[in-house]
Amino acid sequence: MTAPAPKPKQDLNPIIDDFAAWLRDRDDHRPEREDIATLADAWSRDSGPGYYACSPHRIEHTVILIGDGYIKKYAEAILDLLPQWAEWCIERTGLAGELAERARRAAANNRWDGSDSMDLRRTE
């Protein structure tokens, strides 16, 4: 029995370009493309319609990946984009009501201190 072939990696360039254009149109914000690319990659390595799904759990997972994977200065630059990223995903999916608000709160309070528990970071 052989292992299944790995799924081809999603081309994130259209997603990166769309988010960058959304930021420019929204408030003329122009972050480093590399920061957007890192966030897009950490957000999900899976392609498909669920890519834009936004939840506190997904935000927490992304914060851990970035917080653990990059030096603090670089991680902070990436995580500074997270509230806008969450809002962009909310718009893409049409998420509304309490679910959208929970995602917004999680994205707004998105730092991780490296402890075993994320409870200090959560606002929910």
TIRO-2110 file (N, C-alpha, C; in Angstrom, 1 decimal):
// TIRO-2110
0.8, -1.2, 0.0, N, 1, A
0.0, 0.0, 0.0, CA, 1, A
0.9, 1.2, 0.0, C, 1, A
0.6, 2.2, -0.9, N, 2, A
1.4, 3.4, -1.0, CA, 2, A
0.6, 4.6, -0.3, C, 2, A
1.4, 5.5, 0.1, N, 3, A
0.8, 6.7, 0.7, CA, 3, A
0.1, 7.6, -0.4, C, 3, A
-1.0, 8.2, 0.0, N, 4, A
-1.6, 9.1, -1.1, CA, 4, A
-0.7, 10.2, -1.4, C, 4, A
-0.8, 10.6, -2.7, N, 5, A
0.0, 11.8, -3.2, CA, 5, A
-0.4, 13.0, -2.5, C, 5, A
0.6, 13.9, -2.1, N, 6, A
0.2, 15.1, -1.5, CA, 6, A
-0.7, 16.0, -2.4, C, 6, A
-1.6, 16.8, -1.8, N, 7, A
-2.4, 17.7, -2.6, CA, 7, A
-1.5, 18.8, -3.1, C, 7, A
-1.7, 19.3, -4.3, N, 8, A
-0.9, 20.4, -4.7, CA, 8, A
-1.2, 21.7, -3.9, C, 8, A
-0.2, 22.4, -3.6, N, 9, A
-0.3, 23.6, -2.8, CA, 9, A
-1.1, 24.7, -3.6, C, 9, A
-2.0, 25.3, -2.8, N, 10, A
-2.9, 26.4, -3.4, CA, 10, A
-2.0, 27.6, -3.9, C, 10, A
-2.3, 28.1, -5.0, N, 11, A
-1.7, 29.3, -5.5, CA, 11, A
-2.3, 30.5, -4.7, C, 11, A
-1.5, 31.1, -3.8, N, 12, A
-2.0, 32.1, -2.9, CA, 12, A
-1.9, 33.5, -3.5, C, 12, A
-1.3, 33.6, -4.7, N, 13, A
-1.1, 35.0, -5.3, CA, 13, A
-2.4, 35.7, -5.5, C, 13, A
-3.5, 35.1, -6.1, N, 14, A
-4.8, 35.8, -6.2, CA, 14, A
-5.4, 36.2, -4.9, C, 14, A
-5.2, 35.4, -3.9, N, 15, A
-5.7, 35.8, -2.5, CA, 15, A
-4.9, 37.0, -2.0, C, 15, A
-3.6, 36.9, -2.1, N, 16, A
-2.7, 38.0, -1.6, CA, 16, A
-3.1, 39.3, -2.3, C, 16, A
-3.2, 39.2, -3.6, N, 17, A
-3.5, 40.4, -4.4, CA, 17, A
-4.9, 41.0, -4.1, C, 17, A
-5.9, 40.1, -3.9, N, 18, A
-7.2, 40.6, -3.5, CA, 18, A
-7.2, 41.3, -2.2, C, 18, A
-6.6, 40.7, -1.2, N, 19, A
-6.5, 41.3, 0.1, CA, 19, A
-5.7, 42.6, 0.1, C, 19, A
-4.6, 42.7, -0.6, N, 20, A
-3.9, 43.9, -0.7, CA, 20, A
-4.7, 45.0, -1.4, C, 20, A
-5.4, 44.7, -2.4, N, 21, A
-6.3, 45.7, -3.1, CA, 21, A
-7.4, 46.1, -2.2, C, 21, A
-8.0, 45.2, -1.4, N, 22, A
-9.0, 45.5, -0.4, CA, 22, A
-8.5, 46.5, 0.6, C, 22, A
-7.3, 46.3, 1.1, N, 23, A
-6.7, 47.2, 2.1, CA, 23, A
-6.5, 48.6, 1.5, C, 23, A
-5.9, 48.6, 0.3, N, 24, A
-5.7, 49.9, -0.4, CA, 24, A
-7.0, 50.7, -0.5, C, 24, A
-8.0, 50.0, -1.0, N, 25, A
-9.3, 50.6, -1.3, CA, 25, A
-10.0, 51.1, 0.0, C, 25, A
-9.8, 50.3, 1.1, N, 26, A
-10.4, 50.6, 2.3, CA, 26, A
-9.8, 51.8, 3.1, C, 26, A
-8.5, 51.8, 3.2, N, 27, A
-7.9, 52.8, 4.0, CA, 27, A
-6.5, 53.2, 3.5, C, 27, A
-6.2, 52.9, 2.3, N, 28, A
-4.9, 53.1, 1.7, CA, 28, A
-3.7, 52.5, 2.5, C, 28, A
-4.0, 51.4, 3.1, N, 29, A
-3.0, 50.7, 3.9, CA, 29, A
-2.2, 49.8, 2.9, C, 29, A
-0.9, 49.8, 3.0, N, 30, A
0.0, 49.0, 2.1, CA, 30, A
1.0, 48.3, 2.8, C, 30, A
0.7, 47.2, 3.4, N, 31, A
1.7, 46.4, 4.2, CA, 31, A
2.6, 45.7, 3.2, C, 31, A
3.7, 45.1, 3.8, N, 32, A
4.6, 44.3, 3.0, CA, 32, A
3.9, 43.1, 2.4, C, 32, A
4.1, 42.8, 1.1, N, 33, A
3.5, 41.7, 0.5, CA, 33, A
3.9, 40.4, 1.2, C, 33, A
5.1, 40.3, 1.7, N, 34, A
5.6, 39.1, 2.4, CA, 34, A
4.8, 38.9, 3.7, C, 34, A
4.4, 39.9, 4.4, N, 35, A
3.6, 39.8, 5.5, CA, 35, A
2.2, 39.2, 5.2, C, 35, A
1.6, 39.7, 4.1, N, 36, A
0.3, 39.2, 3.7, CA, 36, A
0.5, 37.7, 3.2, C, 36, A
1.5, 37.4, 2.5, N, 37, A
1.8, 36.0, 2.1, CA, 37, A
1.9, 35.1, 3.2, C, 37, A
2.6, 35.5, 4.3, N, 38, A
2.8, 34.6, 5.4, CA, 38, A
1.5, 34.4, 6.1, C, 38, A
0.7, 35.5, 6.3, N, 39, A
-0.6, 35.3, 6.9, CA, 39, A
-1.5, 34.4, 6.1, C, 39, A
-1.5, 34.6, 4.8, N, 40, A
-2.4, 33.8, 3.9, CA, 40, A
-2.0, 32.3, 4.0, C, 40, A
-0.7, 32.1, 4.0, N, 41, A
-0.2, 30.7, 4.1, CA, 41, A
-0.6, 30.1, 5.5, C, 41, A
-0.4, 30.8, 6.6, N, 42, A
-0.7, 30.3, 7.9, CA, 42, A
-2.2, 30.1, 8.1, C, 42, A
-3.0, 30.9, 7.4, N, 43, A
-4.5, 30.9, 7.6, CA, 43, A
-5.0, 29.5, 7.2, C, 43, A
-4.5, 28.9, 6.1, N, 44, A
-5.0, 27.6, 5.7, CA, 44, A
-4.1, 27.1, 4.6, C, 44, A
-3.7, 25.9, 4.8, N, 45, A
-2.9, 25.2, 3.7, CA, 45, A
-3.8, 24.5, 2.8, C, 45, A
-5.1, 24.5, 3.0, N, 46, A
-6.1, 23.8, 2.2, CA, 46, A
-6.8, 24.8, 1.3, C, 46, A
-7.0, 24.4, 0.1, N, 47, A
-7.7, 25.2, -0.9, CA, 47, A
-9.2, 24.9, -0.8, C, 47, A
-10.0, 25.6, -1.6, N, 48, A
-11.4, 25.4, -1.7, CA, 48, A
-12.2, 26.4, -1.0, C, 48, A
-13.5, 26.2, -1.0, N, 49, A
-14.4, 27.3, -0.6, CA, 49, A
-14.3, 27.6, 0.9, C, 49, A
-13.8, 26.7, 1.7, N, 50, A
-13.7, 27.0, 3.1, CA, 50, A
-12.5, 27.9, 3.5, C, 50, A
-11.7, 28.3, 2.5, N, 51, A
-10.5, 29.1, 2.8, CA, 51, A
-10.8, 30.3, 3.6, C, 51, A
-11.9, 31.0, 3.2, N, 52, A
-12.3, 32.3, 3.8, CA, 52, A
-13.0, 32.2, 5.2, C, 52, A
-13.4, 31.0, 5.6, N, 53, A
-14.1, 30.8, 6.8, CA, 53, A
-13.3, 31.4, 8.0, C, 53, A
-14.0, 32.1, 8.8, N, 54, A
-13.4, 32.9, 9.9, CA, 54, A
-14.1, 32.5, 11.2, C, 54, A
-13.3, 32.1, 12.2, N, 55, A
-13.8, 31.7, 13.5, CA, 55, A
-12.7, 32.0, 14.5, C, 55, A
-13.1, 32.2, 15.8, N, 56, A
-12.1, 32.4, 16.8, CA, 56, A
-11.1, 31.2, 16.9, C, 56, A
-11.5, 30.0, 16.7, N, 57, A
-10.6, 28.9, 16.7, CA, 57, A
-9.6, 29.0, 15.5, C, 57, A
-10.0, 29.4, 14.3, N, 58, A
-9.1, 29.5, 13.2, CA, 58, A
-8.1, 30.7, 13.5, C, 58, A
-8.6, 31.7, 14.0, N, 59, A
-7.8, 32.9, 14.4, CA, 59, A
-6.7, 32.4, 15.4, C, 59, A
-7.1, 31.7, 16.4, N, 60, A
-6.2, 31.2, 17.5, CA, 60, A
-5.2, 30.4, 16.9, C, 60, A
-5.6, 29.5, 16.0, N, 61, A
-4.6, 28.6, 15.3, CA, 61, A
-3.6, 29.3, 14.5, C, 61, A
-4.0, 30.4, 13.8, N, 62, A
-3.1, 31.2, 13.0, CA, 62, A
-2.2, 32.0, 13.9, C, 62, A
-2.7, 32.5, 15.0, N, 63, A
-1.8, 33.2, 15.9, CA, 63, A
-0.7, 32.3, 16.5, C, 63, A
-1.1, 31.1, 16.8, N, 64, A
-0.1, 30.2, 17.4, CA, 64, A
1.0, 29.8, 16.3, C, 64, A
0.5, 29.5, 15.1, N, 65, A
1.5, 29.2, 14.0, CA, 65, A
2.4, 30.4, 13.8, C, 65, A
1.9, 31.6, 13.7, N, 66, A
2.8, 32.7, 13.4, CA, 66, A
3.6, 33.1, 14.7, C, 66, A
3.0, 33.0, 15.8, N, 67, A
3.8, 33.4, 17.1, CA, 67, A
4.9, 32.4, 17.3, C, 67, A
4.7, 31.1, 17.0, N, 68, A
5.7, 30.1, 17.2, CA, 68, A
6.7, 30.1, 16.1, C, 68, A
6.3, 30.5, 14.9, N, 69, A
7.2, 30.3, 13.7, CA, 69, A
8.1, 31.4, 13.3, C, 69, A
7.9, 32.6, 13.9, N, 70, A
8.6, 33.8, 13.5, CA, 70, A
9.2, 34.5, 14.7, C, 70, A
10.2, 35.3, 14.4, N, 71, A
10.7, 36.1, 15.5, CA, 71, A
9.7, 37.2, 15.8, C, 71, A
9.7, 37.7, 17.0, N, 72, A
8.6, 38.5, 17.6, CA, 72, A
8.3, 39.7, 16.7, C, 72, A
9.4, 40.4, 16.2, N, 73, A
9.1, 41.6, 15.4, CA, 73, A
8.4, 41.3, 14.1, C, 73, A
8.8, 40.2, 13.5, N, 74, A
8.2, 39.9, 12.2, CA, 74, A
6.7, 39.3, 12.5, C, 74, A
6.6, 38.5, 13.5, N, 75, A
5.3, 38.0, 13.9, CA, 75, A
4.3, 39.1, 14.2, C, 75, A
4.7, 40.1, 14.9, N, 76, A
3.9, 41.3, 15.2, CA, 76, A
3.4, 42.0, 14.0, C, 76, A
4.3, 42.2, 13.0, N, 77, A
3.9, 42.8, 11.8, CA, 77, A
2.8, 42.0, 11.0, C, 77, A
3.0, 40.7, 11.1, N, 78, A
2.0, 39.9, 10.4, CA, 78, A
0.6, 39.9, 11.2, C, 78, A
0.7, 39.8, 12.5, N, 79, A
-0.5, 39.7, 13.3, CA, 79, A
-1.2, 41.1, 13.4, C, 79, A
-0.5, 42.2, 13.1, N, 80, A
-1.1, 43.5, 13.0, CA, 80, A
-2.2, 43.5, 11.8, C, 80, A
-2.0, 42.6, 10.9, N, 81, A
-2.9, 42.5, 9.8, CA, 81, A
-4.2, 41.7, 10.1, C, 81, A
-4.1, 40.9, 11.2, N, 82, A
-5.2, 40.0, 11.4, CA, 82, A
-6.6, 40.6, 11.6, C, 82, A
-6.8, 41.7, 12.2, N, 83, A
-8.1, 42.2, 12.3, CA, 83, A
-8.7, 42.6, 10.9, C, 83, A
-7.9, 43.2, 10.0, N, 84, A
-8.3, 43.5, 8.7, CA, 84, A
-8.6, 42.2, 7.9, C, 84, A
-7.7, 41.2, 8.1, N, 85, A
-7.8, 39.9, 7.4, CA, 85, A
-9.2, 39.2, 7.8, C, 85, A
-9.5, 39.3, 9.1, N, 86, A
-10.7, 38.7, 9.6, CA, 86, A
-11.9, 39.4, 8.9, C, 86, A
-11.8, 40.7, 8.9, N, 87, A
-12.9, 41.5, 8.3, CA, 87, A
-13.1, 41.2, 6.8, C, 87, A
-12.0, 41.0, 6.2, N, 88, A
-12.0, 40.7, 4.7, CA, 88, A
-12.6, 39.3, 4.5, C, 88, A
-12.3, 38.4, 5.4, N, 89, A
-12.9, 37.0, 5.3, CA, 89, A
-14.4, 37.1, 5.6, C, 89, A
-14.7, 37.9, 6.6, N, 90, A
-16.2, 38.0, 7.0, CA, 90, A
-16.9, 38.5, 5.8, C, 90, A
-16.4, 39.5, 5.1, N, 91, A
-17.1, 40.1, 3.9, CA, 91, A
-17.2, 39.0, 2.8, C, 91, A
-16.1, 38.2, 2.6, N, 92, A
-16.1, 37.2, 1.5, CA, 92, A
-17.1, 36.1, 1.8, C, 92, A
-17.4, 35.8, 3.0, N, 93, A
-18.3, 34.7, 3.3, CA, 93, A
-19.7, 35.1, 3.7, C, 93, A
-19.9, 36.4, 3.9, N, 94, A
-21.2, 36.9, 4.3, CA, 94, A
-21.5, 36.6, 5.8, C, 94, A
-20.5, 36.2, 6.6, N, 95, A
-20.8, 35.9, 8.0, CA, 95, A
-21.3, 37.1, 8.7, C, 95, A
-22.3, 36.9, 9.5, N, 96, A
-23.0, 38.0, 10.2, CA, 96, A
-23.3, 37.7, 11.6, C, 96, A
-23.9, 38.7, 12.3, N, 97, A
-24.4, 38.5, 13.7, CA, 97, A
-23.3, 38.1, 14.7, C, 97, A
-23.7, 37.3, 15.7, N, 98, A
-22.8, 37.0, 16.8, CA, 98, A
-21.5, 36.2, 16.3, C, 98, A
-21.7, 35.4, 15.3, N, 99, A
-20.5, 34.7, 14.8, CA, 99, A
-19.4, 35.6, 14.2, C, 99, A
-19.9, 36.6, 13.5, N, 100, A
-18.9, 37.6, 12.9, CA, 100, A
-18.3, 38.4, 14.1, C, 100, A
-19.1, 38.8, 15.1, N, 101, A
-18.6, 39.6, 16.2, CA, 101, A
-17.6, 38.8, 17.0, C, 101, A
-17.8, 37.5, 17.2, N, 102, A
-16.8, 36.7, 17.9, CA, 102, A
-15.5, 36.6, 17.2, C, 102, A
-15.6, 36.5, 15.8, N, 103, A
-14.4, 36.5, 15.0, CA, 103, A
-13.6, 37.8, 15.1, C, 103, A
-14.4, 38.9, 15.1, N, 104, A
-13.8, 40.3, 15.2, CA, 104, A
-13.1, 40.5, 16.5, C, 104, A
-13.7, 40.0, 17.6, N, 105, A
-13.1, 40.2, 18.9, CA, 105, A
-11.8, 39.3, 19.0, C, 105, A
-11.9, 38.1, 18.5, N, 106, A
-10.7, 37.3, 18.6, CA, 106, A
-9.5, 37.9, 17.8, C, 106, A
-9.9, 38.4, 16.6, N, 107, A
-8.8, 39.0, 15.7, CA, 107, A
-8.3, 40.3, 16.4, C, 107, A
-9.1, 41.1, 17.0, N, 108, A
-8.6, 42.3, 17.7, CA, 108, A
-7.7, 42.0, 18.8, C, 108, A
-7.8, 40.9, 19.5, N, 109, A
-7.0, 40.6, 20.7, CA, 109, A
-6.2, 39.3, 20.3, C, 109, A
-5.3, 39.5, 19.4, N, 110, A
-4.6, 38.4, 18.7, CA, 110, A
-3.2, 38.1, 19.1, C, 110, A
-2.8, 38.5, 20.2, N, 111, A
-1.4, 38.2, 20.6, CA, 111, A
-1.3, 37.0, 21.5, C, 111, A
-0.2, 36.3, 21.4, N, 112, A
0.0, 35.1, 22.2, CA, 112, A
1.3, 35.2, 23.0, C, 112, A
1.3, 34.9, 24.3, N, 113, A
2.4, 35.1, 25.1, CA, 113, A
3.3, 33.9, 25.2, C, 113, A
3.0, 32.9, 24.4, N, 114, A
3.8, 31.7, 24.4, CA, 114, A
3.5, 30.7, 25.5, C, 114, A
2.5, 31.0, 26.4, N, 115, A
2.2, 30.1, 27.4, CA, 115, A
1.4, 28.9, 26.9, C, 115, A
1.2, 27.9, 27.7, N, 116, A
0.4, 26.7, 27.3, CA, 116, A
-1.0, 27.0, 27.1, C, 116, A
-1.5, 28.1, 27.7, N, 117, A
-2.9, 28.5, 27.6, CA, 117, A
-3.1, 29.7, 26.8, C, 117, A
-4.1, 29.8, 26.0, N, 118, A
-4.4, 31.0, 25.3, CA, 118, A
-5.5, 31.8, 26.0, C, 118, A
-5.9, 31.3, 27.2, N, 119, A
-7.0, 32.0, 27.9, CA, 119, A
-6.7, 33.5, 28.2, C, 119, A
-5.5, 33.8, 28.4, N, 120, A
-5.1, 35.2, 28.7, CA, 120, A
-5.4, 36.1, 27.5, C, 120, A
-5.3, 35.6, 26.4, N, 121, A
-5.5, 36.3, 25.1, CA, 121, A
-6.9, 36.5, 24.7, C, 121, A
-7.8, 35.6, 25.1, N, 122, A
-9.2, 35.5, 24.6, CA, 122, A
-10.0, 36.7, 25.2, C, 122, A
-10.9, 37.1, 24.5, N, 123, A
-11.8, 38.2, 25.0, CA, 123, A
-13.2, 37.6, 25.1, C, 123, A
-13.4, 36.3, 24.7, N, 124, A
-14.8, 35.8, 24.8, CA, 124, A
-15.1, 35.2, 26.1, C, 124, A
END
